[in-house]
Amino acid sequence: MNIQEIHNLFLQCKSLSIDTRKIEKGSMFFAIKGENFDANTFAKEALDLGALYVVIDNESYFIDERTILVNNSLETLQELAKFHRTYLKLPIIALTGSNGKTTTKELINVVLSQKFKTKATIGNLNNHIGVPLTLLSFTKETEIGIVEMGANHKKEIEFLCEIAQPDFGYITNFGKAHLEGFGGVQGVIEGKSEMYQYLAKNNKTAFVNLEDAIQIEKSNGIKSFTFGINKENADLKIKDIKANPFVVIDYNNFTVESHLIGLYNANNINAAAAIGRYFKVDDAAIKHGIENYIPENNRSQLLNKGSNQIILDAYNANPSSMAVAIANFLQLENQNKIMILGDMFELGDESPQEHKLIVDSLVSQKESLCYLIGKSFYENKISSDTIKFFETFDAFADYLKTIQFKDNTILIKGSRGMALERTLEYIS
């Protein structure tokens, strides 16, 4: 069965699933092998749960005419997504970057949805499986698709662009993330810039932040729509940015008062505003969309527990995002500030040096008490009046049982694996 025939069957289905726990009646199920399981074994269960068709790549699990046998289920999913994208012919915006991808994607979506029927990547389904699933969720009713692309090594963005074939692209930034896979910061720049290479080769358009010298350099020669602070040549001119703690941005003719914390979120907002302007969304609608966006899932959330105000940014962390989060927190005018910071993962050989740099940056500041949690921070332990080190979260939790936070402003940030949101259980 060729890909067009599979696509014809897909169009008969209400949805597509790779997980029988989330399957819907009338769906198509793809049996994608995982590291520790063979999803072909769930083919019969998928049909019993109401799937119209199942796609498998192990003939031992063939059931009946509802079974589609292919050489490789994952590759077929990717080919089907590419075919479906071509079939729909809708404009697609792709975005990648070291930090801020998901927040920027959500902001773009809320802005464009003021005028268009949009559909965007759900959560952070942004890899070689998530991007195809996102594309296959688009329908004839979708007017603009927004696709987030993640990567932890070179050639990944190139591969995802070949599947999604974006008409527009935006790179949030080039930071110290996934250094282990990319082989250093230069590898990050080269890997993320694969999106620019796709846009250039196919005569597509890049959205460019004129505050970022790397974006300017790497997007040279590509059709672009730009934004920048007091940049006369920018397509969207930004007059002023403030954050204490929420970001407020003054554009040429309107002001946005967001629910996002930290100056590091300003460019995420500006990108969404610029893309809205490109697609001729009214300024009032841009303002409405951004001001009504409330972050969740541990991403720059502002919470109150007892007498304490908490900035919860525990979804992820790398040296770049950690540094800007600390800098932003220290410039807040609040009193009694506390930072609870966890280890940063996936840094490879750079990990000891990057954790040491964070510790060194905290030594001289006197505005905040710091708790550093995790093996990597602990290996850089020093004697300090303002910094306390804990090798494990359990050790920190035991310490928290002996103290009480009162009238504090608290930043909580660390890599996902640290799960620092657990700290909230000990704050009352």
Contacts in CASP RR format, 6 or more apart in sequence:
PFRMAT RR
TARGET T0000
AUTHOR 0000-0000-0000
METHOD contacts of the structure
MODEL  1
MNIQEIHNLFLQCKSLSIDTRKIEKGSMFFAIKGENFDANTFAKEALDLG
ALYVVIDNESYFIDERTILVNNSLETLQELAKFHRTYLKLPIIALTGSNG
KTTTKELINVVLSQKFKTKATIGNLNNHIGVPLTLLSFTKETEIGIVEMG
ANHKKEIEFLCEIAQPDFGYITNFGKAHLEGFGGVQGVIEGKSEMYQYLA
KNNKTAFVNLEDAIQIEKSNGIKSFTFGINKENADLKIKDIKANPFVVID
YNNFTVESHLIGLYNANNINAAAAIGRYFKVDDAAIKHGIENYIPENNRS
QLLNKGSNQIILDAYNANPSSMAVAIANFLQLENQNKIMILGDMFELGDE
SPQEHKLIVDSLVSQKESLCYLIGKSFYENKISSDTIKFFETFDAFADYL
KTIQFKDNTILIKGSRGMALERTLEYIS
1 68 0 8 1.000
1 70 0 8 1.000
3 76 0 8 1.000
3 79 0 8 1.000
3 80 0 8 1.000
3 83 0 8 1.000
4 83 0 8 1.000
6 55 0 8 1.000
6 68 0 8 1.000
6 70 0 8 1.000
6 76 0 8 1.000
6 80 0 8 1.000
7 80 0 8 1.000
7 83 0 8 1.000
7 84 0 8 1.000
7 87 0 8 1.000
9 28 0 8 1.000
9 52 0 8 1.000
9 53 0 8 1.000
9 68 0 8 1.000
10 16 0 8 1.000
10 28 0 8 1.000
10 53 0 8 1.000
10 80 0 8 1.000
10 84 0 8 1.000
10 136 0 8 1.000
12 52 0 8 1.000
13 26 0 8 1.000
13 27 0 8 1.000
13 28 0 8 1.000
13 52 0 8 1.000
13 53 0 8 1.000
14 24 0 8 1.000
14 25 0 8 1.000
14 26 0 8 1.000
14 27 0 8 1.000
15 24 0 8 1.000
15 26 0 8 1.000
15 27 0 8 1.000
15 28 0 8 1.000
15 137 0 8 1.000
16 27 0 8 1.000
16 28 0 8 1.000
16 29 0 8 1.000
16 30 0 8 1.000
16 133 0 8 1.000
16 136 0 8 1.000
16 137 0 8 1.000
17 23 0 8 1.000
17 24 0 8 1.000
17 27 0 8 1.000
17 28 0 8 1.000
17 29 0 8 1.000
17 30 0 8 1.000
17 46 0 8 1.000
17 51 0 8 1.000
18 29 0 8 1.000
18 30 0 8 1.000
18 31 0 8 1.000
18 32 0 8 1.000
18 39 0 8 1.000
18 77 0 8 1.000
18 129 0 8 1.000
18 133 0 8 1.000
20 29 0 8 1.000
20 42 0 8 1.000
20 45 0 8 1.000
20 46 0 8 1.000
20 49 0 8 1.000
23 29 0 8 1.000
23 46 0 8 1.000
23 49 0 8 1.000
23 50 0 8 1.000
23 51 0 8 1.000
24 50 0 8 1.000
25 49 0 8 1.000
25 50 0 8 1.000
25 51 0 8 1.000
26 50 0 8 1.000
26 51 0 8 1.000
26 52 0 8 1.000
27 50 0 8 1.000
27 51 0 8 1.000
27 52 0 8 1.000
28 51 0 8 1.000
28 52 0 8 1.000
28 53 0 8 1.000
28 54 0 8 1.000
28 55 0 8 1.000
29 42 0 8 1.000
29 43 0 8 1.000
29 46 0 8 1.000
29 47 0 8 1.000
29 51 0 8 1.000
29 53 0 8 1.000
29 54 0 8 1.000
29 55 0 8 1.000
30 39 0 8 1.000
30 54 0 8 1.000
30 55 0 8 1.000
30 73 0 8 1.000
30 76 0 8 1.000
30 77 0 8 1.000
31 38 0 8 1.000
31 39 0 8 1.000
31 40 0 8 1.000
31 42 0 8 1.000
31 43 0 8 1.000
31 46 0 8 1.000
31 54 0 8 1.000
31 55 0 8 1.000
31 56 0 8 1.000
31 57 0 8 1.000
31 58 0 8 1.000
31 61 0 8 1.000
31 73 0 8 1.000
32 39 0 8 1.000
32 73 0 8 1.000
32 74 0 8 1.000
32 77 0 8 1.000
32 129 0 8 1.000
33 39 0 8 1.000
33 40 0 8 1.000
33 57 0 8 1.000
33 73 0 8 1.000
33 74 0 8 1.000
38 58 0 8 1.000
39 73 0 8 1.000
40 56 0 8 1.000
40 57 0 8 1.000
40 58 0 8 1.000
40 60 0 8 1.000
40 61 0 8 1.000
40 73 0 8 1.000
41 61 0 8 1.000
43 54 0 8 1.000
43 56 0 8 1.000
43 61 0 8 1.000
43 63 0 8 1.000
43 67 0 8 1.000
44 61 0 8 1.000
44 63 0 8 1.000
46 54 0 8 1.000
47 54 0 8 1.000
47 63 0 8 1.000
47 66 0 8 1.000
51 66 0 8 1.000
52 66 0 8 1.000
53 66 0 8 1.000
53 67 0 8 1.000
53 68 0 8 1.000
54 63 0 8 1.000
54 66 0 8 1.000
54 67 0 8 1.000
54 68 0 8 1.000
55 68 0 8 1.000
55 70 0 8 1.000
55 73 0 8 1.000
55 76 0 8 1.000
55 77 0 8 1.000
56 62 0 8 1.000
56 67 0 8 1.000
56 68 0 8 1.000
56 69 0 8 1.000
56 70 0 8 1.000
56 73 0 8 1.000
57 69 0 8 1.000
57 70 0 8 1.000
57 71 0 8 1.000
57 72 0 8 1.000
57 73 0 8 1.000
57 76 0 8 1.000
59 69 0 8 1.000
61 67 0 8 1.000
62 69 0 8 1.000
70 76 0 8 1.000
74 128 0 8 1.000
74 129 0 8 1.000
77 129 0 8 1.000
77 132 0 8 1.000
77 133 0 8 1.000
77 136 0 8 1.000
78 128 0 8 1.000
78 132 0 8 1.000
78 163 0 8 1.000
80 132 0 8 1.000
80 136 0 8 1.000
81 131 0 8 1.000
81 132 0 8 1.000
81 133 0 8 1.000
81 135 0 8 1.000
81 136 0 8 1.000
81 163 0 8 1.000
81 164 0 8 1.000
82 132 0 8 1.000
82 135 0 8 1.000
82 162 0 8 1.000
82 163 0 8 1.000
82 164 0 8 1.000
82 165 0 8 1.000
84 135 0 8 1.000
84 136 0 8 1.000
84 138 0 8 1.000
85 92 0 8 1.000
85 135 0 8 1.000
85 138 0 8 1.000
85 163 0 8 1.000
85 164 0 8 1.000
85 165 0 8 1.000
86 165 0 8 1.000
88 138 0 8 1.000
88 139 0 8 1.000
88 140 0 8 1.000
88 142 0 8 1.000
90 138 0 8 1.000
90 142 0 8 1.000
90 143 0 8 1.000
90 144 0 8 1.000
90 145 0 8 1.000
91 143 0 8 1.000
91 144 0 8 1.000
91 145 0 8 1.000
91 167 0 8 1.000
91 168 0 8 1.000
92 144 0 8 1.000
92 145 0 8 1.000
92 146 0 8 1.000
92 147 0 8 1.000
92 164 0 8 1.000
92 165 0 8 1.000
92 166 0 8 1.000
92 167 0 8 1.000
92 168 0 8 1.000
93 108 0 8 1.000
93 144 0 8 1.000
93 145 0 8 1.000
93 146 0 8 1.000
93 147 0 8 1.000
93 166 0 8 1.000
93 167 0 8 1.000
93 168 0 8 1.000
93 169 0 8 1.000
93 170 0 8 1.000
93 275 0 8 1.000
94 147 0 8 1.000
94 148 0 8 1.000
94 149 0 8 1.000
94 160 0 8 1.000
94 161 0 8 1.000
94 164 0 8 1.000
94 166 0 8 1.000
94 168 0 8 1.000
94 169 0 8 1.000
94 170 0 8 1.000
94 195 0 8 1.000
95 101 0 8 1.000
95 104 0 8 1.000
95 105 0 8 1.000
95 108 0 8 1.000
95 146 0 8 1.000
95 147 0 8 1.000
95 148 0 8 1.000
95 149 0 8 1.000
95 169 0 8 1.000
95 170 0 8 1.000
95 171 0 8 1.000
95 172 0 8 1.000
95 271 0 8 1.000
96 148 0 8 1.000
96 149 0 8 1.000
96 150 0 8 1.000
96 151 0 8 1.000
96 157 0 8 1.000
96 171 0 8 1.000
96 172 0 8 1.000
96 192 0 8 1.000
96 195 0 8 1.000
97 150 0 8 1.000
97 171 0 8 1.000
97 172 0 8 1.000
97 173 0 8 1.000
97 174 0 8 1.000
97 175 0 8 1.000
97 177 0 8 1.000
97 192 0 8 1.000
98 172 0 8 1.000
98 173 0 8 1.000
98 174 0 8 1.000
98 175 0 8 1.000
98 176 0 8 1.000
98 177 0 8 1.000
98 178 0 8 1.000
98 188 0 8 1.000
98 192 0 8 1.000
98 318 0 8 1.000
98 320 0 8 1.000
98 321 0 8 1.000
99 172 0 8 1.000
99 173 0 8 1.000
99 175 0 8 1.000
99 177 0 8 1.000
99 264 0 8 1.000
99 318 0 8 1.000
99 320 0 8 1.000
99 321 0 8 1.000
99 324 0 8 1.000
100 172 0 8 1.000
100 173 0 8 1.000
100 268 0 8 1.000
100 321 0 8 1.000
101 124 0 8 1.000
101 126 0 8 1.000
101 148 0 8 1.000
101 149 0 8 1.000
101 150 0 8 1.000
101 172 0 8 1.000
102 123 0 8 1.000
102 124 0 8 1.000
102 126 0 8 1.000
102 148 0 8 1.000
102 299 0 8 1.000
103 260 0 8 1.000
103 265 0 8 1.000
103 268 0 8 1.000
103 295 0 8 1.000
103 299 0 8 1.000
103 300 0 8 1.000
104 170 0 8 1.000
104 172 0 8 1.000
104 268 0 8 1.000
104 271 0 8 1.000
104 272 0 8 1.000
105 120 0 8 1.000
105 121 0 8 1.000
105 146 0 8 1.000
105 148 0 8 1.000
106 120 0 8 1.000
106 293 0 8 1.000
106 295 0 8 1.000
107 268 0 8 1.000
107 269 0 8 1.000
107 271 0 8 1.000
107 272 0 8 1.000
107 290 0 8 1.000
107 293 0 8 1.000
108 120 0 8 1.000
108 146 0 8 1.000
108 271 0 8 1.000
108 272 0 8 1.000
108 275 0 8 1.000
108 276 0 8 1.000
109 118 0 8 1.000
109 120 0 8 1.000
109 146 0 8 1.000
110 272 0 8 1.000
110 289 0 8 1.000
110 290 0 8 1.000
110 292 0 8 1.000
110 293 0 8 1.000
111 272 0 8 1.000
111 273 0 8 1.000
111 275 0 8 1.000
111 276 0 8 1.000
111 281 0 8 1.000
111 285 0 8 1.000
111 286 0 8 1.000
111 289 0 8 1.000
111 290 0 8 1.000
112 118 0 8 1.000
112 144 0 8 1.000
112 146 0 8 1.000
112 275 0 8 1.000
112 276 0 8 1.000
112 279 0 8 1.000
112 281 0 8 1.000
113 289 0 8 1.000
114 281 0 8 1.000
114 282 0 8 1.000
114 285 0 8 1.000
114 286 0 8 1.000
114 288 0 8 1.000
114 289 0 8 1.000
115 279 0 8 1.000
115 280 0 8 1.000
115 281 0 8 1.000
115 282 0 8 1.000
115 285 0 8 1.000
116 143 0 8 1.000
116 144 0 8 1.000
116 279 0 8 1.000
117 141 0 8 1.000
117 142 0 8 1.000
117 143 0 8 1.000
117 144 0 8 1.000
118 142 0 8 1.000
118 143 0 8 1.000
118 144 0 8 1.000
118 145 0 8 1.000
118 146 0 8 1.000
119 134 0 8 1.000
119 137 0 8 1.000
119 138 0 8 1.000
119 139 0 8 1.000
119 142 0 8 1.000
119 144 0 8 1.000
119 145 0 8 1.000
119 146 0 8 1.000
120 134 0 8 1.000
120 145 0 8 1.000
120 146 0 8 1.000
120 147 0 8 1.000
120 148 0 8 1.000
121 130 0 8 1.000
121 131 0 8 1.000
121 134 0 8 1.000
121 146 0 8 1.000
121 147 0 8 1.000
121 148 0 8 1.000
122 134 0 8 1.000
122 137 0 8 1.000
123 148 0 8 1.000
123 297 0 8 1.000
124 148 0 8 1.000
125 131 0 8 1.000
125 133 0 8 1.000
125 134 0 8 1.000
125 148 0 8 1.000
126 147 0 8 1.000
126 148 0 8 1.000
126 149 0 8 1.000
126 150 0 8 1.000
127 150 0 8 1.000
127 156 0 8 1.000
127 160 0 8 1.000
128 156 0 8 1.000
128 159 0 8 1.000
128 160 0 8 1.000
131 147 0 8 1.000
131 149 0 8 1.000
131 160 0 8 1.000
131 163 0 8 1.000
131 164 0 8 1.000
132 163 0 8 1.000
134 147 0 8 1.000
134 148 0 8 1.000
135 147 0 8 1.000
135 163 0 8 1.000
135 164 0 8 1.000
138 145 0 8 1.000
144 279 0 8 1.000
147 164 0 8 1.000
147 166 0 8 1.000
149 156 0 8 1.000
149 157 0 8 1.000
149 160 0 8 1.000
149 161 0 8 1.000
149 164 0 8 1.000
149 195 0 8 1.000
150 156 0 8 1.000
150 157 0 8 1.000
150 160 0 8 1.000
151 157 0 8 1.000
151 160 0 8 1.000
151 178 0 8 1.000
151 191 0 8 1.000
151 192 0 8 1.000
152 178 0 8 1.000
152 180 0 8 1.000
152 181 0 8 1.000
152 182 0 8 1.000
152 346 0 8 1.000
153 178 0 8 1.000
153 181 0 8 1.000
153 182 0 8 1.000
154 182 0 8 1.000
154 187 0 8 1.000
154 190 0 8 1.000
154 191 0 8 1.000
154 194 0 8 1.000
155 191 0 8 1.000
155 194 0 8 1.000
156 191 0 8 1.000
156 194 0 8 1.000
157 191 0 8 1.000
157 192 0 8 1.000
157 194 0 8 1.000
157 195 0 8 1.000
157 198 0 8 1.000
158 191 0 8 1.000
158 194 0 8 1.000
158 197 0 8 1.000
158 198 0 8 1.000
161 194 0 8 1.000
161 195 0 8 1.000
161 198 0 8 1.000
162 198 0 8 1.000
165 202 0 8 1.000
166 195 0 8 1.000
166 198 0 8 1.000
166 199 0 8 1.000
166 204 0 8 1.000
167 204 0 8 1.000
167 205 0 8 1.000
168 199 0 8 1.000
168 204 0 8 1.000
168 205 0 8 1.000
168 206 0 8 1.000
168 207 0 8 1.000
168 275 0 8 1.000
169 195 0 8 1.000
169 199 0 8 1.000
169 204 0 8 1.000
169 205 0 8 1.000
169 206 0 8 1.000
169 207 0 8 1.000
170 206 0 8 1.000
170 207 0 8 1.000
170 271 0 8 1.000
170 275 0 8 1.000
171 192 0 8 1.000
171 193 0 8 1.000
171 195 0 8 1.000
171 196 0 8 1.000
171 206 0 8 1.000
171 215 0 8 1.000
171 218 0 8 1.000
172 267 0 8 1.000
172 268 0 8 1.000
172 271 0 8 1.000
173 212 0 8 1.000
173 267 0 8 1.000
173 320 0 8 1.000
174 185 0 8 1.000
174 188 0 8 1.000
174 189 0 8 1.000
174 192 0 8 1.000
174 212 0 8 1.000
174 214 0 8 1.000
175 185 0 8 1.000
175 188 0 8 1.000
175 318 0 8 1.000
175 319 0 8 1.000
175 320 0 8 1.000
176 184 0 8 1.000
176 185 0 8 1.000
176 188 0 8 1.000
176 318 0 8 1.000
176 319 0 8 1.000
176 320 0 8 1.000
176 347 0 8 1.000
176 350 0 8 1.000
176 354 0 8 1.000
177 188 0 8 1.000
177 318 0 8 1.000
177 320 0 8 1.000
177 321 0 8 1.000
177 346 0 8 1.000
178 188 0 8 1.000
178 318 0 8 1.000
178 346 0 8 1.000
179 185 0 8 1.000
179 188 0 8 1.000
179 318 0 8 1.000
179 346 0 8 1.000
179 347 0 8 1.000
179 348 0 8 1.000
179 350 0 8 1.000
179 354 0 8 1.000
180 346 0 8 1.000
180 347 0 8 1.000
180 348 0 8 1.000
180 349 0 8 1.000
180 350 0 8 1.000
181 346 0 8 1.000
181 348 0 8 1.000
182 188 0 8 1.000
182 190 0 8 1.000
182 191 0 8 1.000
184 350 0 8 1.000
189 214 0 8 1.000
189 218 0 8 1.000
193 218 0 8 1.000
195 206 0 8 1.000
196 206 0 8 1.000
196 218 0 8 1.000
196 219 0 8 1.000
196 222 0 8 1.000
198 204 0 8 1.000
199 205 0 8 1.000
199 206 0 8 1.000
199 222 0 8 1.000
199 223 0 8 1.000
200 221 0 8 1.000
200 222 0 8 1.000
203 223 0 8 1.000
204 222 0 8 1.000
204 223 0 8 1.000
205 222 0 8 1.000
205 223 0 8 1.000
205 224 0 8 1.000
205 225 0 8 1.000
206 219 0 8 1.000
206 222 0 8 1.000
206 223 0 8 1.000
206 224 0 8 1.000
206 225 0 8 1.000
207 224 0 8 1.000
207 225 0 8 1.000
207 226 0 8 1.000
207 227 0 8 1.000
207 271 0 8 1.000
207 274 0 8 1.000
207 275 0 8 1.000
207 278 0 8 1.000
208 215 0 8 1.000
208 216 0 8 1.000
208 219 0 8 1.000
208 224 0 8 1.000
208 225 0 8 1.000
208 226 0 8 1.000
208 227 0 8 1.000
209 215 0 8 1.000
209 226 0 8 1.000
209 227 0 8 1.000
209 228 0 8 1.000
209 267 0 8 1.000
209 270 0 8 1.000
209 271 0 8 1.000
210 216 0 8 1.000
210 226 0 8 1.000
210 227 0 8 1.000
210 228 0 8 1.000
210 231 0 8 1.000
210 233 0 8 1.000
210 234 0 8 1.000
211 228 0 8 1.000
211 229 0 8 1.000
211 267 0 8 1.000
212 267 0 8 1.000
225 235 0 8 1.000
225 236 0 8 1.000
225 274 0 8 1.000
225 275 0 8 1.000
225 277 0 8 1.000
225 278 0 8 1.000
226 233 0 8 1.000
226 234 0 8 1.000
226 235 0 8 1.000
226 236 0 8 1.000
226 274 0 8 1.000
227 234 0 8 1.000
227 235 0 8 1.000
227 236 0 8 1.000
227 237 0 8 1.000
227 238 0 8 1.000
227 270 0 8 1.000
227 271 0 8 1.000
227 273 0 8 1.000
227 274 0 8 1.000
228 234 0 8 1.000
228 236 0 8 1.000
228 237 0 8 1.000
228 238 0 8 1.000
228 270 0 8 1.000
229 238 0 8 1.000
229 239 0 8 1.000
229 240 0 8 1.000
229 241 0 8 1.000
230 237 0 8 1.000
230 238 0 8 1.000
230 239 0 8 1.000
231 237 0 8 1.000
231 238 0 8 1.000
235 274 0 8 1.000
235 277 0 8 1.000
235 278 0 8 1.000
236 251 0 8 1.000
236 270 0 8 1.000
236 273 0 8 1.000
236 274 0 8 1.000
236 277 0 8 1.000
237 251 0 8 1.000
237 252 0 8 1.000
238 249 0 8 1.000
238 250 0 8 1.000
238 251 0 8 1.000
238 270 0 8 1.000
239 250 0 8 1.000
239 251 0 8 1.000
239 252 0 8 1.000
240 249 0 8 1.000
240 250 0 8 1.000
241 247 0 8 1.000
241 248 0 8 1.000
241 249 0 8 1.000
241 250 0 8 1.000
241 263 0 8 1.000
241 266 0 8 1.000
242 248 0 8 1.000
242 249 0 8 1.000
243 261 0 8 1.000
243 262 0 8 1.000
243 263 0 8 1.000
243 265 0 8 1.000
243 266 0 8 1.000
243 328 0 8 1.000
244 332 0 8 1.000
244 333 0 8 1.000
245 261 0 8 1.000
245 262 0 8 1.000
245 302 0 8 1.000
245 311 0 8 1.000
245 332 0 8 1.000
245 334 0 8 1.000
246 257 0 8 1.000
246 258 0 8 1.000
246 259 0 8 1.000
246 260 0 8 1.000
246 261 0 8 1.000
246 262 0 8 1.000
246 302 0 8 1.000
247 258 0 8 1.000
247 260 0 8 1.000
247 261 0 8 1.000
247 262 0 8 1.000
247 263 0 8 1.000
247 265 0 8 1.000
247 266 0 8 1.000
247 269 0 8 1.000
248 255 0 8 1.000
248 256 0 8 1.000
248 257 0 8 1.000
248 258 0 8 1.000
249 255 0 8 1.000
249 256 0 8 1.000
249 258 0 8 1.000
249 266 0 8 1.000
249 269 0 8 1.000
249 270 0 8 1.000
249 273 0 8 1.000
251 273 0 8 1.000
251 283 0 8 1.000
253 283 0 8 1.000
254 283 0 8 1.000
254 284 0 8 1.000
254 286 0 8 1.000
254 287 0 8 1.000
255 287 0 8 1.000
256 269 0 8 1.000
256 273 0 8 1.000
256 286 0 8 1.000
256 287 0 8 1.000
256 290 0 8 1.000
256 291 0 8 1.000
257 291 0 8 1.000
258 265 0 8 1.000
258 269 0 8 1.000
258 290 0 8 1.000
258 291 0 8 1.000
258 293 0 8 1.000
259 291 0 8 1.000
259 293 0 8 1.000
259 294 0 8 1.000
259 295 0 8 1.000
259 302 0 8 1.000
260 268 0 8 1.000
260 269 0 8 1.000
260 293 0 8 1.000
260 295 0 8 1.000
260 300 0 8 1.000
261 300 0 8 1.000
261 301 0 8 1.000
261 302 0 8 1.000
261 311 0 8 1.000
261 313 0 8 1.000
261 328 0 8 1.000
262 300 0 8 1.000
262 325 0 8 1.000
262 328 0 8 1.000
263 324 0 8 1.000
263 327 0 8 1.000
263 328 0 8 1.000
263 331 0 8 1.000
264 321 0 8 1.000
264 324 0 8 1.000
264 325 0 8 1.000
264 328 0 8 1.000
265 300 0 8 1.000
269 290 0 8 1.000
272 286 0 8 1.000
272 290 0 8 1.000
273 286 0 8 1.000
273 290 0 8 1.000
276 286 0 8 1.000
277 283 0 8 1.000
277 286 0 8 1.000
295 301 0 8 1.000
297 315 0 8 1.000
298 312 0 8 1.000
298 313 0 8 1.000
298 314 0 8 1.000
298 315 0 8 1.000
298 421 0 8 1.000
299 313 0 8 1.000
299 315 0 8 1.000
300 311 0 8 1.000
300 312 0 8 1.000
300 313 0 8 1.000
301 311 0 8 1.000
301 312 0 8 1.000
301 313 0 8 1.000
302 309 0 8 1.000
302 310 0 8 1.000
302 311 0 8 1.000
302 312 0 8 1.000
303 309 0 8 1.000
303 310 0 8 1.000
303 312 0 8 1.000
303 424 0 8 1.000
304 310 0 8 1.000
305 424 0 8 1.000
305 427 0 8 1.000
305 428 0 8 1.000
306 427 0 8 1.000
306 428 0 8 1.000
307 406 0 8 1.000
307 407 0 8 1.000
307 408 0 8 1.000
308 405 0 8 1.000
308 406 0 8 1.000
308 407 0 8 1.000
308 408 0 8 1.000
308 409 0 8 1.000
308 410 0 8 1.000
308 427 0 8 1.000
309 334 0 8 1.000
309 408 0 8 1.000
309 409 0 8 1.000
309 410 0 8 1.000
310 409 0 8 1.000
310 410 0 8 1.000
310 411 0 8 1.000
310 412 0 8 1.000
310 424 0 8 1.000
310 427 0 8 1.000
311 329 0 8 1.000
311 409 0 8 1.000
311 410 0 8 1.000
311 411 0 8 1.000
311 412 0 8 1.000
312 412 0 8 1.000
312 421 0 8 1.000
312 424 0 8 1.000
313 325 0 8 1.000
313 411 0 8 1.000
313 412 0 8 1.000
313 413 0 8 1.000
313 414 0 8 1.000
314 412 0 8 1.000
314 413 0 8 1.000
314 414 0 8 1.000
314 416 0 8 1.000
314 418 0 8 1.000
314 419 0 8 1.000
314 420 0 8 1.000
314 421 0 8 1.000
315 416 0 8 1.000
316 414 0 8 1.000
316 415 0 8 1.000
316 416 0 8 1.000
317 325 0 8 1.000
317 341 0 8 1.000
317 342 0 8 1.000
317 344 0 8 1.000
317 413 0 8 1.000
317 414 0 8 1.000
317 415 0 8 1.000
317 418 0 8 1.000
318 344 0 8 1.000
318 346 0 8 1.000
318 347 0 8 1.000
318 415 0 8 1.000
319 344 0 8 1.000
319 347 0 8 1.000
319 354 0 8 1.000
319 357 0 8 1.000
319 358 0 8 1.000
321 413 0 8 1.000
322 341 0 8 1.000
322 344 0 8 1.000
322 358 0 8 1.000
322 413 0 8 1.000
322 414 0 8 1.000
323 358 0 8 1.000
323 361 0 8 1.000
325 411 0 8 1.000
325 413 0 8 1.000
326 339 0 8 1.000
326 341 0 8 1.000
326 358 0 8 1.000
326 361 0 8 1.000
326 362 0 8 1.000
326 411 0 8 1.000
329 337 0 8 1.000
329 339 0 8 1.000
329 368 0 8 1.000
329 411 0 8 1.000
330 337 0 8 1.000
330 365 0 8 1.000
330 367 0 8 1.000
330 368 0 8 1.000
332 409 0 8 1.000
334 409 0 8 1.000
335 407 0 8 1.000
335 409 0 8 1.000
336 407 0 8 1.000
336 408 0 8 1.000
336 409 0 8 1.000
337 367 0 8 1.000
337 368 0 8 1.000
337 369 0 8 1.000
337 408 0 8 1.000
337 409 0 8 1.000
337 410 0 8 1.000
337 411 0 8 1.000
338 368 0 8 1.000
338 369 0 8 1.000
338 370 0 8 1.000
338 371 0 8 1.000
338 405 0 8 1.000
338 408 0 8 1.000
338 409 0 8 1.000
338 410 0 8 1.000
338 411 0 8 1.000
339 362 0 8 1.000
339 368 0 8 1.000
339 369 0 8 1.000
339 370 0 8 1.000
339 371 0 8 1.000
339 410 0 8 1.000
339 411 0 8 1.000
339 413 0 8 1.000
340 371 0 8 1.000
340 373 0 8 1.000
340 396 0 8 1.000
340 410 0 8 1.000
340 411 0 8 1.000
340 412 0 8 1.000
340 413 0 8 1.000
340 420 0 8 1.000
340 423 0 8 1.000
341 358 0 8 1.000
341 370 0 8 1.000
341 371 0 8 1.000
341 372 0 8 1.000
341 373 0 8 1.000
341 377 0 8 1.000
341 411 0 8 1.000
341 413 0 8 1.000
341 414 0 8 1.000
342 372 0 8 1.000
342 373 0 8 1.000
342 374 0 8 1.000
342 377 0 8 1.000
342 413 0 8 1.000
342 414 0 8 1.000
342 415 0 8 1.000
342 418 0 8 1.000
342 420 0 8 1.000
343 355 0 8 1.000
343 373 0 8 1.000
343 374 0 8 1.000
343 375 0 8 1.000
343 376 0 8 1.000
343 377 0 8 1.000
343 414 0 8 1.000
343 415 0 8 1.000
343 418 0 8 1.000
344 351 0 8 1.000
344 354 0 8 1.000
344 355 0 8 1.000
344 358 0 8 1.000
344 376 0 8 1.000
344 414 0 8 1.000
344 415 0 8 1.000
345 415 0 8 1.000
345 416 0 8 1.000
345 417 0 8 1.000
346 415 0 8 1.000
347 354 0 8 1.000
351 376 0 8 1.000
352 376 0 8 1.000
352 379 0 8 1.000
352 380 0 8 1.000
355 376 0 8 1.000
355 377 0 8 1.000
355 379 0 8 1.000
355 380 0 8 1.000
356 380 0 8 1.000
358 377 0 8 1.000
359 372 0 8 1.000
359 377 0 8 1.000
359 380 0 8 1.000
359 382 0 8 1.000
359 387 0 8 1.000
362 370 0 8 1.000
362 372 0 8 1.000
362 386 0 8 1.000
362 387 0 8 1.000
363 382 0 8 1.000
363 384 0 8 1.000
363 387 0 8 1.000
365 386 0 8 1.000
366 386 0 8 1.000
368 386 0 8 1.000
368 411 0 8 1.000
369 386 0 8 1.000
369 388 0 8 1.000
370 386 0 8 1.000
370 387 0 8 1.000
370 388 0 8 1.000
371 387 0 8 1.000
371 388 0 8 1.000
371 390 0 8 1.000
371 396 0 8 1.000
372 378 0 8 1.000
372 387 0 8 1.000
372 388 0 8 1.000
372 389 0 8 1.000
372 390 0 8 1.000
373 389 0 8 1.000
373 390 0 8 1.000
373 392 0 8 1.000
373 393 0 8 1.000
373 396 0 8 1.000
373 418 0 8 1.000
373 420 0 8 1.000
374 390 0 8 1.000
374 391 0 8 1.000
374 392 0 8 1.000
374 393 0 8 1.000
374 418 0 8 1.000
375 391 0 8 1.000
375 392 0 8 1.000
377 389 0 8 1.000
378 389 0 8 1.000
378 390 0 8 1.000
378 391 0 8 1.000
381 389 0 8 1.000
388 399 0 8 1.000
390 396 0 8 1.000
390 399 0 8 1.000
393 418 0 8 1.000
393 419 0 8 1.000
393 420 0 8 1.000
393 422 0 8 1.000
396 423 0 8 1.000
397 422 0 8 1.000
397 426 0 8 1.000
400 423 0 8 1.000
400 426 0 8 1.000
400 427 0 8 1.000
401 426 0 8 1.000
404 428 0 8 1.000
405 427 0 8 1.000
410 427 0 8 1.000
412 420 0 8 1.000
412 421 0 8 1.000
412 423 0 8 1.000
412 424 0 8 1.000
413 420 0 8 1.000
414 420 0 8 1.000
END
